[in-house]
């Protein structure tokens, strides 16, 4: 099947670029075809960048509705110190207040330096005929973020407040990608999904399969450069 070939090709590209890769990884909302992660550190602060990759092997033309305006560059992020109503509800008033007091010393989040922008995109779209592949990518953003929250809550339940300190100095950035065999004019697009209620939105990148190597290498250089400018050092890559 072509999907297997595309998974192997994408894994080869990401591995060569320095990303440890897992195939067929599960999260609470489903699965991704490839999951890659790299870590950058600055002192006790850790930035974990997750690439969540979905393969779309279908052929034909990918149609999309491009829209004007500023293209979003901030990845979906999770940190135990986030000022987030969902996190507040999960932790409870007392624990959330303690976590918030540690996380916002001098009125600024201690994880702020780890919030780097994703590589810029040239085309912004609000709708695309990517079907289940796009839906799986958006589900992965929610599922992995939920898993990170549940993992932190489990550690707090097991180790109590001793677990707060390491988690509060960790920031996870989620970057979802669909690699498609479909034809489209640009090499990639940034697809946004807004909420029916509220102003929140999420985004994923959709990349032509024949352009993925260039895309992945540019993405890797971008994150490495942004973290280096903020005095982060890449962690050793495990085999």
C-alpha contacts under 8 A as a table, 3 or more apart, distances in Angstrom:
res1	aa1	res2	aa2	distance
1	X	4	X	5.67
1	X	5	X	6.99
2	X	5	X	5.12
2	X	6	X	6.24
2	X	57	X	6.36
3	X	6	X	5.08
3	X	7	X	6.18
3	X	55	X	6.63
3	X	56	X	7.41
3	X	57	X	5.45
4	X	7	X	5.12
4	X	8	X	6.24
5	X	8	X	5.15
5	X	9	X	6.09
6	X	9	X	5.04
6	X	10	X	6.02
6	X	55	X	7.08
6	X	57	X	7.71
6	X	209	X	7.69
7	X	10	X	5.20
7	X	11	X	6.03
7	X	23	X	7.98
7	X	33	X	7.05
7	X	34	X	7.27
7	X	55	X	7.03
8	X	11	X	5.11
8	X	12	X	6.15
9	X	12	X	5.16
9	X	13	X	6.33
10	X	13	X	5.10
10	X	14	X	6.18
10	X	212	X	7.48
10	X	213	X	7.69
11	X	14	X	5.18
11	X	15	X	5.90
11	X	21	X	6.61
11	X	34	X	7.39
12	X	15	X	5.22
12	X	16	X	6.08
13	X	16	X	5.27
13	X	17	X	6.32
13	X	213	X	5.91
13	X	216	X	7.28
14	X	17	X	4.99
14	X	18	X	6.42
14	X	19	X	5.33
14	X	20	X	7.57
14	X	21	X	7.33
14	X	36	X	7.74
14	X	216	X	6.78
15	X	18	X	5.13
15	X	19	X	4.97
15	X	20	X	5.98
15	X	21	X	6.75
16	X	19	X	7.37
17	X	216	X	7.56
17	X	217	X	6.32
17	X	220	X	6.86
18	X	237	X	7.11
19	X	36	X	5.75
19	X	37	X	6.02
19	X	38	X	6.09
19	X	237	X	7.63
20	X	36	X	5.55
20	X	37	X	6.13
20	X	38	X	7.25
20	X	237	X	7.14
20	X	238	X	7.14
20	X	239	X	7.25
21	X	34	X	6.53
21	X	35	X	5.60
21	X	36	X	4.43
21	X	37	X	7.08
22	X	25	X	6.21
22	X	34	X	5.59
22	X	35	X	5.15
22	X	36	X	6.40
23	X	32	X	7.72
23	X	33	X	5.61
23	X	34	X	4.59
23	X	35	X	6.50
24	X	31	X	6.39
24	X	32	X	5.69
24	X	33	X	4.58
24	X	34	X	5.87
24	X	35	X	7.73
25	X	31	X	5.63
25	X	32	X	5.52
25	X	33	X	6.58
25	X	34	X	6.53
25	X	35	X	6.31
26	X	29	X	8.00
26	X	30	X	5.92
26	X	31	X	4.24
26	X	32	X	6.43
27	X	30	X	5.42
27	X	31	X	5.72
27	X	32	X	7.87
27	X	140	X	7.01
27	X	143	X	5.52
27	X	144	X	5.74
27	X	147	X	6.89
28	X	143	X	4.91
28	X	144	X	6.90
28	X	146	X	7.24
28	X	147	X	6.43
29	X	139	X	5.87
29	X	140	X	6.36
29	X	142	X	7.17
29	X	143	X	4.51
29	X	144	X	7.75
30	X	136	X	7.43
30	X	139	X	7.21
30	X	140	X	6.97
30	X	143	X	7.29
31	X	136	X	7.63
31	X	140	X	7.14
32	X	35	X	6.59
32	X	52	X	6.28
32	X	53	X	5.94
32	X	54	X	5.63
32	X	136	X	7.48
32	X	137	X	7.56
32	X	140	X	6.97
33	X	52	X	7.86
33	X	53	X	5.82
33	X	54	X	5.21
33	X	55	X	6.50
34	X	51	X	7.95
34	X	52	X	6.27
34	X	53	X	4.98
34	X	54	X	6.81
35	X	50	X	7.02
35	X	51	X	5.73
35	X	52	X	4.97
35	X	53	X	6.17
36	X	50	X	5.71
36	X	51	X	4.98
36	X	52	X	6.75
37	X	48	X	6.79
37	X	49	X	5.53
37	X	50	X	4.53
37	X	51	X	6.21
38	X	48	X	5.89
38	X	49	X	5.45
38	X	50	X	6.89
38	X	234	X	7.77
38	X	235	X	7.57
38	X	237	X	7.64
39	X	46	X	6.81
39	X	47	X	5.63
39	X	48	X	4.56
39	X	49	X	6.34
39	X	234	X	6.09
39	X	235	X	5.60
40	X	46	X	5.87
40	X	47	X	5.16
40	X	48	X	6.60
40	X	227	X	7.20
40	X	232	X	5.75
40	X	233	X	5.31
40	X	234	X	4.31
40	X	235	X	5.57
41	X	44	X	7.00
41	X	45	X	5.70
41	X	46	X	4.59
41	X	47	X	6.28
41	X	232	X	5.06
41	X	233	X	5.23
41	X	234	X	6.37
41	X	235	X	6.75
42	X	45	X	5.20
42	X	46	X	6.56
42	X	231	X	6.42
42	X	232	X	4.57
42	X	233	X	6.35
44	X	166	X	7.98
44	X	169	X	6.52
45	X	111	X	6.99
45	X	114	X	7.81
45	X	169	X	4.79
45	X	170	X	5.89
46	X	114	X	7.36
46	X	169	X	6.26
46	X	170	X	4.74
46	X	171	X	6.26
47	X	114	X	5.51
47	X	170	X	6.01
47	X	171	X	4.97
47	X	172	X	5.91
47	X	173	X	7.38
48	X	170	X	7.52
48	X	171	X	6.20
48	X	172	X	4.67
48	X	173	X	6.11
49	X	172	X	5.95
49	X	173	X	4.82
49	X	174	X	6.19
49	X	175	X	7.49
50	X	172	X	7.31
50	X	173	X	6.10
50	X	174	X	5.00
50	X	175	X	6.04
51	X	174	X	6.39
51	X	175	X	5.01
51	X	176	X	5.80
51	X	177	X	7.16
52	X	137	X	7.20
52	X	140	X	6.98
52	X	141	X	7.94
52	X	174	X	7.33
52	X	175	X	6.15
52	X	176	X	4.54
52	X	177	X	6.04
53	X	137	X	7.27
53	X	176	X	5.96
53	X	177	X	4.84
53	X	178	X	5.82
53	X	179	X	7.24
54	X	133	X	6.35
54	X	136	X	7.20
54	X	137	X	6.28
54	X	176	X	7.91
54	X	177	X	6.22
54	X	178	X	4.72
54	X	179	X	6.26
55	X	133	X	6.96
55	X	178	X	5.78
55	X	179	X	5.02
55	X	180	X	6.21
56	X	130	X	7.92
56	X	133	X	5.87
56	X	178	X	6.69
56	X	179	X	5.89
56	X	180	X	4.53
56	X	181	X	6.35
56	X	182	X	7.98
57	X	180	X	6.00
57	X	181	X	5.28
57	X	182	X	7.67
58	X	180	X	7.29
58	X	181	X	5.95
58	X	182	X	6.37
59	X	181	X	5.58
59	X	182	X	4.75
59	X	183	X	7.47
60	X	181	X	7.88
60	X	182	X	5.09
60	X	183	X	6.21
61	X	182	X	5.22
61	X	183	X	4.72
61	X	184	X	6.08
62	X	128	X	6.91
62	X	129	X	5.77
62	X	130	X	6.73
62	X	182	X	5.58
62	X	183	X	5.87
62	X	184	X	5.58
63	X	128	X	5.63
63	X	129	X	5.53
63	X	184	X	7.15
64	X	125	X	6.36
64	X	126	X	7.53
64	X	127	X	5.41
64	X	128	X	3.99
64	X	129	X	6.38
65	X	125	X	5.31
65	X	126	X	5.83
65	X	127	X	5.16
65	X	128	X	6.36
66	X	123	X	6.86
66	X	124	X	5.54
66	X	125	X	4.10
66	X	126	X	6.41
66	X	127	X	7.59
67	X	124	X	5.82
67	X	125	X	5.51
67	X	126	X	6.68
68	X	124	X	7.10
71	X	120	X	7.68
71	X	121	X	6.82
71	X	122	X	7.71
71	X	123	X	7.62
71	X	124	X	5.90
71	X	190	X	7.72
72	X	203	X	7.70
73	X	117	X	5.26
73	X	118	X	5.03
73	X	119	X	6.76
73	X	120	X	6.18
73	X	121	X	7.84
74	X	115	X	7.83
74	X	116	X	7.13
74	X	117	X	4.82
74	X	118	X	5.94
75	X	117	X	6.57
75	X	118	X	6.12
75	X	173	X	5.84
75	X	174	X	5.78
75	X	175	X	6.01
76	X	141	X	7.29
76	X	173	X	5.80
76	X	174	X	5.19
76	X	175	X	7.10
76	X	202	X	7.21
77	X	115	X	7.67
77	X	145	X	7.82
77	X	171	X	6.90
77	X	172	X	5.50
77	X	173	X	4.53
77	X	174	X	6.15
78	X	82	X	6.98
78	X	145	X	6.47
78	X	148	X	7.45
78	X	149	X	7.85
78	X	171	X	5.82
78	X	172	X	5.15
78	X	173	X	6.69
79	X	82	X	5.35
79	X	111	X	7.67
79	X	167	X	7.41
79	X	168	X	6.57
79	X	169	X	7.92
79	X	170	X	6.17
79	X	171	X	4.82
79	X	172	X	6.50
80	X	87	X	7.66
80	X	99	X	7.55
80	X	149	X	7.49
80	X	152	X	7.39
80	X	167	X	6.16
80	X	168	X	5.31
80	X	170	X	7.74
81	X	99	X	6.10
81	X	100	X	5.72
81	X	102	X	7.95
81	X	103	X	5.14
81	X	104	X	7.70
81	X	109	X	7.51
81	X	168	X	5.60
82	X	87	X	7.43
82	X	100	X	7.78
83	X	87	X	7.55
83	X	88	X	7.59
83	X	100	X	7.48
84	X	87	X	5.21
84	X	88	X	6.13
85	X	88	X	4.88
85	X	89	X	6.16
86	X	89	X	5.17
86	X	90	X	6.24
87	X	90	X	5.02
87	X	91	X	6.08
87	X	96	X	7.80
87	X	149	X	7.82
88	X	91	X	5.35
88	X	92	X	5.85
88	X	93	X	6.72
88	X	96	X	5.67
89	X	92	X	5.35
89	X	93	X	7.52
91	X	94	X	7.85
91	X	95	X	5.75
91	X	96	X	5.44
91	X	153	X	7.68
92	X	95	X	5.80
92	X	96	X	5.84
93	X	96	X	5.25
93	X	97	X	6.03
94	X	97	X	5.28
94	X	98	X	6.47
95	X	98	X	5.10
95	X	99	X	6.11
96	X	99	X	5.06
96	X	100	X	5.88
97	X	100	X	5.06
97	X	101	X	6.09
98	X	101	X	5.18
98	X	102	X	6.48
99	X	102	X	5.30
99	X	103	X	6.05
99	X	164	X	7.00
99	X	168	X	7.51
100	X	103	X	4.98
100	X	104	X	5.85
101	X	104	X	5.51
101	X	105	X	6.48
102	X	105	X	5.94
102	X	168	X	7.82
103	X	108	X	7.84
103	X	109	X	5.47
103	X	110	X	5.58
103	X	111	X	7.60
103	X	168	X	6.28
103	X	169	X	7.99
104	X	107	X	5.04
104	X	108	X	4.90
104	X	109	X	4.44
104	X	110	X	6.20
105	X	108	X	5.92
105	X	109	X	6.76
105	X	110	X	6.94
108	X	112	X	7.43
109	X	112	X	5.28
110	X	113	X	7.39
110	X	169	X	7.02
111	X	114	X	5.50
111	X	115	X	7.09
111	X	168	X	7.74
111	X	169	X	6.21
111	X	170	X	6.93
111	X	171	X	6.34
112	X	115	X	5.45
113	X	116	X	7.22
113	X	230	X	6.72
114	X	171	X	6.44
114	X	227	X	7.56
115	X	171	X	7.57
115	X	173	X	7.62
116	X	223	X	7.72
116	X	226	X	6.58
116	X	227	X	7.27
117	X	226	X	7.90
118	X	175	X	7.88
118	X	219	X	7.75
118	X	222	X	7.60
118	X	223	X	7.14
119	X	218	X	7.89
119	X	219	X	5.98
119	X	222	X	6.03
119	X	223	X	7.53
121	X	124	X	7.31
121	X	188	X	7.73
121	X	189	X	6.76
121	X	190	X	6.29
122	X	189	X	7.07
122	X	190	X	7.92
123	X	186	X	7.57
123	X	188	X	7.34
123	X	189	X	4.98
123	X	190	X	6.10
124	X	189	X	6.00
124	X	190	X	5.01
124	X	191	X	6.10
124	X	192	X	7.39
125	X	128	X	7.17
125	X	189	X	6.80
125	X	190	X	6.09
125	X	191	X	4.77
125	X	192	X	6.16
126	X	191	X	5.73
126	X	192	X	5.14
126	X	193	X	6.43
127	X	191	X	6.80
127	X	192	X	7.48
127	X	193	X	7.87
128	X	131	X	7.84
128	X	191	X	7.36
130	X	133	X	5.87
130	X	134	X	5.47
131	X	134	X	5.86
131	X	135	X	6.59
132	X	135	X	4.95
132	X	136	X	6.01
133	X	136	X	5.17
133	X	137	X	6.35
133	X	178	X	6.74
134	X	137	X	5.06
134	X	138	X	6.29
134	X	178	X	6.76
134	X	204	X	7.81
135	X	138	X	5.22
135	X	139	X	6.04
136	X	139	X	4.94
136	X	140	X	6.09
137	X	140	X	5.05
137	X	141	X	6.68
137	X	176	X	5.81
137	X	177	X	6.77
137	X	178	X	6.86
137	X	204	X	6.96
138	X	141	X	5.30
138	X	142	X	6.78
138	X	176	X	7.40
138	X	202	X	7.55
138	X	203	X	7.54
138	X	204	X	7.02
139	X	142	X	5.28
139	X	143	X	5.92
140	X	143	X	4.90
140	X	144	X	5.81
140	X	176	X	7.42
141	X	144	X	5.61
141	X	145	X	6.17
141	X	174	X	6.56
141	X	175	X	7.79
141	X	176	X	6.85
142	X	145	X	5.26
142	X	146	X	6.10
143	X	146	X	5.13
143	X	147	X	6.18
144	X	147	X	4.92
144	X	148	X	6.18
145	X	148	X	5.14
145	X	149	X	6.35
146	X	149	X	5.12
146	X	150	X	6.16
147	X	150	X	5.04
147	X	151	X	5.97
148	X	151	X	5.11
148	X	152	X	6.24
149	X	152	X	5.19
149	X	153	X	6.19
150	X	153	X	4.98
150	X	154	X	6.07
151	X	154	X	5.14
151	X	155	X	6.30
152	X	155	X	5.15
152	X	156	X	6.24
152	X	167	X	7.04
153	X	156	X	5.03
153	X	157	X	6.13
154	X	157	X	4.99
154	X	158	X	6.19
155	X	158	X	5.09
155	X	159	X	5.81
155	X	160	X	7.39
155	X	163	X	6.23
156	X	159	X	5.28
156	X	160	X	4.64
156	X	161	X	6.34
156	X	162	X	7.69
156	X	163	X	5.52
156	X	164	X	6.94
157	X	160	X	5.60
159	X	162	X	5.88
159	X	163	X	5.69
160	X	163	X	6.00
160	X	164	X	7.70
161	X	164	X	5.25
161	X	165	X	7.82
162	X	165	X	6.57
163	X	166	X	6.21
163	X	167	X	6.62
164	X	167	X	5.44
164	X	168	X	5.88
165	X	168	X	5.30
165	X	169	X	6.62
166	X	169	X	5.40
166	X	170	X	6.79
167	X	170	X	5.26
168	X	171	X	7.92
175	X	204	X	6.97
176	X	203	X	7.82
176	X	204	X	5.10
176	X	205	X	6.43
177	X	204	X	5.74
177	X	205	X	4.80
177	X	206	X	5.79
177	X	207	X	7.21
178	X	204	X	7.51
178	X	205	X	6.22
178	X	206	X	4.64
178	X	207	X	6.13
179	X	206	X	6.02
179	X	207	X	5.00
179	X	208	X	5.85
179	X	209	X	5.41
179	X	212	X	7.18
180	X	206	X	6.96
180	X	207	X	6.10
180	X	208	X	5.11
180	X	209	X	5.39
181	X	208	X	6.12
181	X	209	X	5.56
181	X	210	X	7.95
182	X	208	X	6.89
183	X	208	X	7.11
184	X	187	X	7.08
184	X	208	X	7.58
186	X	189	X	6.91
187	X	207	X	6.00
187	X	208	X	5.56
187	X	211	X	6.13
188	X	205	X	6.79
188	X	206	X	5.42
188	X	207	X	4.27
188	X	208	X	6.20
189	X	205	X	5.74
189	X	206	X	5.38
189	X	207	X	6.73
190	X	203	X	6.50
190	X	204	X	5.77
190	X	205	X	4.55
190	X	206	X	6.42
191	X	203	X	5.38
191	X	204	X	5.37
191	X	205	X	6.07
191	X	206	X	7.15
192	X	201	X	6.77
192	X	202	X	5.70
192	X	203	X	4.26
192	X	204	X	6.68
193	X	201	X	5.47
193	X	202	X	5.31
193	X	203	X	6.02
194	X	199	X	7.16
194	X	200	X	6.18
194	X	201	X	4.16
194	X	202	X	6.52
195	X	198	X	6.09
195	X	199	X	6.67
195	X	200	X	5.99
195	X	201	X	5.98
207	X	211	X	6.79
207	X	212	X	6.23
207	X	215	X	7.75
208	X	211	X	5.32
208	X	212	X	6.29
209	X	212	X	5.21
210	X	213	X	7.45
211	X	214	X	5.70
211	X	215	X	6.24
212	X	215	X	4.85
212	X	216	X	5.88
213	X	216	X	5.23
213	X	217	X	6.18
214	X	217	X	5.28
214	X	218	X	6.12
215	X	218	X	5.23
215	X	219	X	6.06
216	X	219	X	5.00
216	X	220	X	6.12
217	X	220	X	5.14
217	X	221	X	6.25
218	X	221	X	5.17
218	X	222	X	6.06
219	X	222	X	5.06
219	X	223	X	6.33
220	X	223	X	5.44
220	X	224	X	6.13
221	X	224	X	5.16
221	X	225	X	5.97
222	X	225	X	5.20
222	X	226	X	6.14
223	X	226	X	5.14
223	X	227	X	6.12
224	X	227	X	5.38
224	X	228	X	6.02
224	X	234	X	7.62
225	X	228	X	5.07
225	X	229	X	6.21
226	X	229	X	5.30
226	X	230	X	6.68
227	X	230	X	5.10
227	X	231	X	6.36
227	X	232	X	5.12
227	X	233	X	7.33
228	X	231	X	4.91
228	X	232	X	5.17
228	X	233	X	6.53
229	X	232	X	7.46
